[in-house]
Amino acid sequence: MVHHLCLLETTPEVSDEKLEEIMVQTRIRLLKIPELSNLRVGKRIDLKGNSFTYFFSFDVDSMDKLALTKSSAVYAQYQKLVIDAYVTKISELDYEMEPGKDVTYS
């Protein structure tokens, strides 16, 4: 099981209201992808030393499923309408969730 985490920094003109809308759109759009489970979306609490405005994360069965997820039409549309439009910086991290599993086979 792979956990995919995205930390995103939005453009300065994104208001608190717009951020709420972005978070709702993230949930609505990404939950349409069948390979994805355990979607989480949240916003920054502590402003000190953290430029990332919000995050989303989800689980997929494997790195192959992650590639399938990220190449889906739904993800591409989310990328175009939300990330490309409002995000200036993104950090993506992937973690193997099964203890003892060789990450080569994730």
Secondary structure by P-SEA (a helix, b strand, c coil): cbbbbbbbbccccccaaaaaaaaaaaaaaccccccccbbbbbbbccccccccccccccccccaaaaaaaaacaaaaaaaaacccccccbbbbbbbbcccccccccc
